[in-house]
Amino acid sequence: MAISECCNIGVVCCEEGTSIPEIAHLMRKHHVGDVVVVRHEEDKRIPIGIITDRDIVVETIAEQVDMNLVTAGDIMSTPLITVHENESFAESLRLMRHHKIRRLPIVDERGILYGIVSAGDIAHLLAAELSMLTTTITEQPLAERQVRR
């Protein structure tokens, strides 16, 4: 399965100059824990970094920094690890494990932001797949009994 089949395409984004309070507001408004920092080329969004709610806490609040003086460019995680939209689910998971990240932006062949997948998205998908497998395993003997009466 291509990772693009299970990602979120409604990615919340900001630019490098966006202030931390603005980013926190975006997170709250959209109920997300991350914002992808992008550079605009024409009308295309090129991802260059990512900021998580944890980044905000560790880099500003814990250090007692005036958040109005800090921008996305100051605390974003970069270089950004991304995966191509046609890459496999397994390869995407391998990248996340290798780089110890829980969120993985997805790009198309031109490097334009396509979507994002999180560890939570993957866990949810795997739980659904396991549930279907469990149903198949438990229902198979019943189906066989009906056929072999």
Secondary structure in CASP SS format (residue, H / E / C, confidence):
PFRMAT SS
TARGET T0000
AUTHOR 0000-0000-0000
METHOD secondary structure of the structure
MODEL  1
M C 1.00
A E 1.00
I H 1.00
S H 1.00
E H 1.00
C C 1.00
C C 1.00
N E 1.00
I C 1.00
G C 1.00
V C 1.00
V C 1.00
C E 1.00
C E 1.00
E C 1.00
E C 1.00
G C 1.00
T C 1.00
S E 1.00
I H 1.00
P H 1.00
E H 1.00
I H 1.00
A H 1.00
H H 1.00
L H 1.00
M H 1.00
R H 1.00
K H 1.00
H H 1.00
H C 1.00
V C 1.00
G C 1.00
D E 1.00
V E 1.00
V E 1.00
V E 1.00
V E 1.00
R E 1.00
H E 1.00
E E 1.00
E C 1.00
D C 1.00
K E 1.00
R E 1.00
I E 1.00
P E 1.00
I E 1.00
G E 1.00
I E 1.00
I E 1.00
T E 1.00
D H 1.00
R H 1.00
D H 1.00
I H 1.00
V H 1.00
V H 1.00
E H 1.00
T H 1.00
I H 1.00
A C 1.00
E C 1.00
Q C 1.00
V C 1.00
D C 1.00
M H 1.00
N H 1.00
L H 1.00
V C 1.00
T E 1.00
A H 1.00
G H 1.00
D H 1.00
I H 1.00
M C 1.00
S E 1.00
T C 1.00
P C 1.00
L C 1.00
I C 1.00
T C 1.00
V E 1.00
H E 1.00
E C 1.00
N C 1.00
E C 1.00
S E 1.00
F H 1.00
A H 1.00
E H 1.00
S H 1.00
L H 1.00
R H 1.00
L H 1.00
M H 1.00
R H 1.00
H H 1.00
H H 1.00
K C 1.00
I C 1.00
R C 1.00
R E 1.00
L E 1.00
P E 1.00
I E 1.00
V E 1.00
D C 1.00
E C 1.00
R C 1.00
G C 1.00
I C 1.00
L E 1.00
Y E 1.00
G E 1.00
I E 1.00
V E 1.00
S E 1.00
A H 1.00
G H 1.00
D H 1.00
I H 1.00
A H 1.00
H H 1.00
L H 1.00
L H 1.00
A H 1.00
A H 1.00
E H 1.00
L H 1.00
S H 1.00
M H 1.00
L H 1.00
T H 1.00
T H 1.00
T H 1.00
I H 1.00
T H 1.00
E H 1.00
Q H 1.00
P H 1.00
L H 1.00
A H 1.00
E H 1.00
R H 1.00
Q H 1.00
V H 1.00
R C 1.00
R C 1.00
END
